[in-house]
Amino acid sequence: MRRPYLLLLFSLFLTTTSFAQYPQHWWKYVDPSTAKKWEVLPQDAGPEEVVLSKRNELGLLSNFAHTPFEFRGRHYESMEGLWQSLKYPEGENDYRLRVDWAYNREVVQNMVGYTAKKAGSHANYNMDELEISWVTLNKEKYYPNTWGKGDHYYLIKSAIRAKVQQNPKVKSILKATGNLYLIPDHHIKWYLPAAWSYHKIYMEIRRELFY
């Protein structure tokens, strides 16, 4: 938890010319007693940072947000729906059909938020049972746990780019973050592959689209 004097110092930054362009409610103080255990709060951002909090419009950049888009011939209602659907069988000859699945891929593609995440947790159990570490899209295999920026990373980045370009509000919000360093609203373990760091992917896309 950041010390109060740091929050006071940061409030001074918000009054400077460089920060005047940003909506100040992005840093609105939230009582920590009301927060979820996983949550990084808006006031936890440092100078020249902003938390992609679901408590304001920046939450549209979350994988959980309802932001429909088309990607490689398929429709998705959210990035989380895409992410988790990749774990599900494709076609009647898919090896993964050796075990039972609570949903099919098309259903998961249309899920949002925690519903999609829960479907992914079920899929993780099945993947462990099958002893596989790959997912698929259009029957091409990707390995999410590859260290560094592998094929899975660039797949996810391409999907996020599609989400941005097909949702004008998302694109507008990303552009509005300017040069701020984006902070995820939950703690991401340091050892997770690069594709999990969605905030860094958005900064890459922002630079490519606007600067």
C-alpha positions as CSV (number, residue, x, y, z in Angstrom):
1,M,0.0,0.0,0.0
2,R,1.4,3.4,-0.9
3,R,1.9,5.9,1.9
4,P,-0.5,8.9,2.2
5,Y,2.2,11.4,1.4
6,L,2.8,9.8,-1.9
7,L,-0.9,10.1,-2.7
8,L,-0.7,13.8,-1.8
9,L,2.4,14.2,-4.0
10,F,0.6,12.5,-6.9
11,S,-2.4,14.8,-6.5
12,L,-0.1,17.7,-7.3
13,F,0.9,16.0,-10.5
14,L,-2.8,15.9,-11.6
15,T,-2.9,19.7,-11.5
16,T,0.0,20.1,-13.8
17,T,-0.4,20.9,-17.5
18,S,0.7,17.5,-18.6
19,F,-2.1,15.8,-16.6
20,A,-4.8,18.4,-17.2
21,Q,-5.7,16.5,-20.4
22,Y,-6.7,13.4,-18.5
23,P,-10.1,12.8,-16.7
24,Q,-9.2,13.1,-13.0
25,H,-11.7,10.5,-12.0
26,W,-9.3,7.9,-13.3
27,W,-7.4,8.4,-10.1
28,K,-10.4,8.8,-7.8
29,Y,-9.7,7.5,-4.3
30,V,-11.5,4.3,-3.4
31,D,-11.9,3.1,0.1
32,P,-9.6,-0.1,0.3
33,S,-12.1,-1.8,2.6
34,T,-14.6,-1.9,-0.3
35,A,-12.1,-3.4,-2.7
36,K,-11.7,-7.0,-3.9
37,K,-8.7,-8.9,-2.7
38,W,-7.2,-9.0,-6.2
39,E,-7.9,-5.4,-7.0
40,V,-5.3,-2.7,-7.7
41,L,-7.1,0.6,-6.9
42,P,-7.0,3.8,-9.0
43,Q,-5.0,5.7,-6.3
44,D,-2.3,3.0,-6.4
45,A,-1.0,4.5,-9.6
46,G,2.2,6.5,-9.4
47,P,3.1,9.6,-11.3
48,E,2.5,9.2,-15.1
49,E,0.7,5.9,-14.5
50,V,-3.0,5.0,-14.6
51,V,-4.7,1.8,-13.4
52,L,-7.1,0.2,-15.9
53,S,-9.8,0.0,-13.3
54,K,-13.1,-1.6,-13.9
55,R,-14.5,1.2,-11.7
56,N,-14.5,3.6,-14.7
57,E,-14.4,3.6,-18.5
58,L,-10.8,2.3,-18.6
59,G,-12.4,-1.1,-17.7
60,L,-13.3,-1.4,-21.3
61,L,-9.7,-2.4,-21.9
62,S,-10.1,-5.4,-19.6
63,N,-10.4,-8.8,-21.2
64,F,-13.6,-9.2,-19.2
65,A,-15.4,-6.2,-20.9
66,H,-18.3,-6.8,-23.2
67,T,-16.7,-5.6,-26.5
68,P,-17.9,-7.7,-29.4
69,F,-15.5,-8.2,-32.4
70,E,-14.7,-10.4,-35.3
71,F,-11.4,-12.2,-35.5
72,R,-10.2,-14.7,-38.1
73,G,-13.6,-15.6,-39.2
74,R,-15.2,-16.0,-35.8
75,H,-17.4,-13.7,-33.6
76,Y,-16.5,-13.0,-29.9
77,E,-18.4,-11.1,-27.3
78,S,-15.2,-10.4,-25.3
79,M,-11.5,-11.0,-25.2
80,E,-12.0,-13.4,-22.3
81,G,-14.4,-15.3,-24.4
82,L,-11.8,-15.7,-27.1
83,W,-9.0,-16.5,-24.7
84,Q,-10.9,-19.3,-23.0
85,S,-12.6,-20.7,-26.1
86,L,-9.2,-21.5,-27.6
87,K,-9.0,-24.4,-25.0
88,Y,-12.1,-26.0,-26.3
89,P,-12.4,-28.7,-29.1
90,E,-12.7,-27.7,-32.7
91,G,-14.5,-30.1,-35.0
92,E,-15.6,-33.7,-34.5
93,N,-12.1,-35.3,-34.8
94,D,-10.4,-33.1,-32.2
95,Y,-8.2,-35.0,-29.7
96,R,-9.8,-33.1,-26.8
97,L,-13.1,-34.8,-27.3
98,R,-11.7,-37.8,-25.4
99,V,-13.1,-36.1,-22.3
100,D,-16.5,-34.5,-21.6
101,W,-16.8,-30.7,-21.9
102,A,-19.4,-28.5,-20.1
103,Y,-19.7,-26.2,-23.1
104,N,-18.8,-26.1,-26.7
105,R,-16.4,-23.6,-28.3
106,E,-19.1,-21.4,-29.9
107,V,-20.9,-21.0,-26.5
108,V,-17.7,-19.9,-24.8
109,Q,-16.9,-17.4,-27.6
110,N,-20.1,-15.6,-26.6
111,M,-19.3,-15.4,-22.9
112,V,-18.2,-12.4,-21.0
113,G,-16.3,-11.8,-17.7
114,Y,-16.3,-14.3,-14.9
115,T,-18.7,-16.6,-16.9
116,A,-16.0,-17.0,-19.5
117,K,-13.2,-17.4,-16.9
118,K,-15.2,-20.1,-15.2
119,A,-15.5,-21.9,-18.5
120,G,-11.8,-21.6,-18.9
121,S,-11.2,-23.1,-15.4
122,H,-13.2,-26.2,-16.5
123,A,-11.1,-26.4,-19.6
124,N,-7.9,-26.2,-17.6
125,Y,-9.0,-29.3,-15.7
126,N,-9.7,-31.2,-18.9
127,M,-6.3,-30.1,-20.4
128,D,-4.6,-31.4,-17.3
129,E,-6.4,-34.7,-17.6
130,L,-5.4,-34.9,-21.3
131,E,-1.9,-33.8,-20.5
132,I,-1.9,-31.2,-23.1
133,S,-0.5,-27.6,-23.0
134,W,-1.7,-26.3,-26.3
135,V,-4.8,-24.5,-27.5
136,T,-6.1,-24.0,-31.0
137,L,-7.6,-21.5,-33.4
138,N,-8.7,-22.7,-36.8
139,K,-7.0,-26.0,-35.9
140,E,-3.6,-24.4,-35.6
141,K,-1.8,-25.1,-32.3
142,Y,-0.5,-22.4,-29.9
143,Y,1.4,-22.9,-26.7
144,P,0.3,-20.3,-24.1
145,N,3.0,-21.2,-21.5
146,T,5.8,-20.4,-23.9
147,W,8.2,-17.9,-22.3
148,G,8.6,-14.6,-24.2
149,K,6.7,-13.4,-27.2
150,G,5.8,-16.6,-29.1
151,D,3.0,-17.4,-31.5
152,H,0.4,-17.3,-28.8
153,Y,1.4,-13.8,-27.7
154,Y,1.1,-12.5,-31.2
155,L,-2.3,-14.2,-31.6
156,I,-3.6,-12.5,-28.5
157,K,-2.1,-9.1,-29.5
158,S,-3.8,-9.4,-32.9
159,A,-7.1,-10.2,-31.3
160,I,-6.8,-7.2,-28.9
161,R,-5.9,-5.0,-31.9
162,A,-9.1,-6.3,-33.6
163,K,-11.1,-5.4,-30.5
164,V,-9.7,-1.9,-30.5
165,Q,-10.2,-1.2,-34.1
166,Q,-13.8,-2.6,-34.2
167,N,-15.0,-0.8,-31.0
168,P,-14.8,3.0,-31.5
169,K,-15.2,3.7,-27.8
170,V,-12.4,1.3,-26.8
171,K,-10.2,3.0,-29.4
172,S,-11.1,6.4,-28.2
173,I,-10.3,5.5,-24.6
174,L,-7.0,3.9,-25.5
175,K,-6.0,7.0,-27.4
176,A,-7.1,9.2,-24.5
177,T,-4.5,7.5,-22.2
178,G,-1.8,9.4,-24.1
179,N,1.6,8.6,-22.8
180,L,0.5,7.3,-19.4
181,Y,2.0,4.0,-18.3
182,L,-0.9,1.5,-18.0
183,I,-1.2,-0.6,-14.9
184,P,-3.4,-3.7,-14.7
185,D,-6.2,-3.6,-12.1
186,H,-5.1,-7.0,-10.7
187,H,-1.7,-8.3,-9.7
188,I,0.0,-10.3,-12.5
189,K,2.6,-12.8,-11.3
190,W,6.1,-12.0,-12.7
191,Y,6.6,-15.5,-14.1
192,L,3.5,-15.6,-16.3
193,P,4.1,-15.4,-20.1
194,A,4.0,-12.1,-21.9
195,A,0.4,-12.6,-23.3
196,W,-1.0,-12.2,-19.7
197,S,0.4,-8.6,-19.5
198,Y,-2.6,-7.1,-21.4
199,H,-1.6,-3.6,-20.2
200,K,1.7,-3.8,-22.0
201,I,0.0,-5.1,-25.2
202,Y,-2.3,-2.1,-25.1
203,M,0.7,0.2,-24.8
204,E,2.3,-1.5,-27.8
205,I,-0.9,-1.1,-29.8
206,R,-1.4,2.5,-28.7
207,R,2.1,3.4,-29.9
208,E,1.5,1.6,-33.3
209,L,-1.8,3.2,-33.9
210,F,-1.4,6.7,-32.6
211,Y,2.3,7.6,-32.4
